[in-house]
Amino acid sequence: MHTGSCLCGAISFTVSAPLKGPDACHCSQCRKQSGHYWASTDVQRSDLAITGEEHVRWYQSSPRVRRGFCSTCGSFLFWDPPHRESMAVAMGAFDQPTDTHLHVHIFTAHKGDYYDIADGLPQE
């Protein structure tokens, strides 16, 4: 069982399954919304319980994906493709320990020019 929340605590969540190895997304949308690249893990909807859902606001960032954030503190928590049985949850919102390690960088062709990816992990 893993727990987490937004910065102000208005939204909390529980994941009732082991967490998959997170990825780091370097696409321009994730960078603009999070301020840097965004690390997340995919969670099956059936394993995710959200408390304070009335505080989640959704932004339709593309025709197939919406992004969930806290209406009080602005924490970016969820990347949700409603057509899938899973959604991505922000690694930074989880309480420690997560017992995971970053396993891949994605959309690296779109990464910011102000940093290098030098950790030796696969890049897609």
C-alpha positions as CSV (number, residue, x, y, z in Angstrom):
1,M,0.0,0.0,0.0
2,H,1.3,3.4,-1.0
3,T,-0.1,6.8,0.0
4,G,0.3,10.3,-1.1
5,S,-1.2,13.8,-1.4
6,C,-1.1,17.2,-3.0
7,L,0.9,20.0,-1.3
8,C,-2.0,21.3,0.8
9,G,-3.5,17.9,1.6
10,A,-6.9,18.6,0.1
11,I,-6.4,15.6,-2.2
12,S,-4.9,12.3,-1.0
13,F,-4.7,9.0,-2.6
14,T,-3.9,5.3,-1.9
15,V,-2.5,2.8,-4.3
16,S,-3.2,-0.8,-3.2
17,A,-0.7,-2.5,-5.4
18,P,3.1,-2.4,-5.8
19,L,4.3,0.6,-7.8
20,K,5.8,0.1,-11.2
21,G,9.2,1.7,-12.0
22,P,8.5,5.3,-12.8
23,D,9.4,7.1,-16.0
24,A,10.5,10.6,-16.6
25,C,8.6,12.5,-19.3
26,H,10.5,15.3,-21.0
27,C,7.6,16.4,-23.4
28,S,6.9,20.1,-23.6
29,Q,3.5,19.7,-22.0
30,C,4.9,18.0,-18.9
31,R,7.8,20.4,-18.7
32,K,5.4,23.4,-18.9
33,Q,3.0,22.1,-16.3
34,S,5.5,20.8,-13.8
35,G,8.3,23.2,-14.3
36,H,10.8,20.5,-15.4
37,Y,10.4,16.9,-16.5
38,W,7.7,14.9,-14.8
39,A,8.2,11.6,-13.1
40,S,5.2,9.3,-12.7
41,T,4.1,5.7,-12.4
42,D,1.1,4.0,-14.1
43,V,-1.5,2.8,-11.7
44,Q,-4.5,0.6,-12.5
45,R,-7.7,2.5,-11.8
46,S,-9.0,-0.4,-9.7
47,D,-5.9,0.0,-7.4
48,L,-6.2,3.8,-7.0
49,A,-8.5,5.4,-4.3
50,I,-8.7,9.2,-4.3
51,T,-10.0,11.2,-1.3
52,G,-11.0,14.9,-1.9
53,E,-11.9,14.3,-5.5
54,E,-14.0,17.5,-5.4
55,H,-10.7,19.4,-5.3
56,V,-9.4,17.7,-8.5
57,R,-9.6,19.9,-11.5
58,W,-9.1,18.5,-15.0
59,Y,-7.4,20.2,-17.9
60,Q,-7.9,18.6,-21.3
61,S,-4.4,18.9,-22.6
62,S,-5.0,16.9,-25.8
63,P,-7.9,15.1,-27.4
64,R,-7.0,11.9,-25.6
65,V,-5.5,13.0,-22.3
66,R,-6.5,15.2,-19.4
67,R,-4.3,16.3,-16.5
68,G,-5.5,16.5,-12.9
69,F,-4.3,19.1,-10.4
70,C,-5.4,20.4,-7.0
71,S,-7.8,23.4,-7.2
72,T,-6.4,24.7,-3.9
73,C,-2.6,24.4,-4.2
74,G,-2.1,23.7,-7.9
75,S,-0.2,20.4,-7.4
76,F,-0.1,18.5,-10.7
77,L,-1.0,14.9,-9.7
78,F,-2.5,12.9,-12.5
79,W,-2.1,12.3,-16.2
80,D,-5.3,10.5,-17.3
81,P,-6.0,8.9,-20.7
82,P,-9.7,8.0,-19.9
83,H,-9.7,5.3,-22.6
84,R,-7.1,3.3,-20.7
85,E,-7.5,1.2,-17.5
86,S,-4.6,3.0,-15.9
87,M,-3.5,6.6,-15.2
88,A,-0.2,8.1,-14.3
89,V,0.3,9.4,-10.8
90,A,3.1,11.9,-9.9
91,M,6.0,10.3,-8.1
92,G,6.7,13.5,-6.1
93,A,3.2,13.3,-4.5
94,F,3.9,9.9,-2.9
95,D,4.8,9.5,0.7
96,Q,8.2,7.9,1.2
97,P,9.4,5.2,0.8
98,T,8.1,4.3,-2.7
99,D,10.5,1.4,-3.1
100,T,11.0,2.3,-6.8
101,H,13.7,3.7,-9.1
102,L,13.4,5.6,-12.3
103,H,13.6,3.2,-15.2
104,V,13.3,5.2,-18.4
105,H,13.2,8.7,-19.9
106,I,10.5,9.3,-22.5
107,F,10.1,12.1,-25.1
108,T,13.7,13.0,-24.8
109,A,13.8,14.6,-28.2
110,H,11.7,17.3,-26.6
111,K,13.7,17.8,-23.5
112,G,14.8,21.3,-22.3
113,D,18.1,22.6,-23.6
114,Y,19.2,23.6,-20.1
115,Y,19.9,20.1,-18.8
116,D,21.5,16.8,-19.9
117,I,20.3,13.3,-19.2
118,A,23.4,11.6,-17.9
119,D,22.1,8.8,-15.6
120,G,22.6,6.0,-18.1
121,L,18.9,5.0,-18.2
122,P,17.2,4.1,-21.5
123,Q,15.9,7.1,-23.4
124,E,13.0,7.0,-25.7
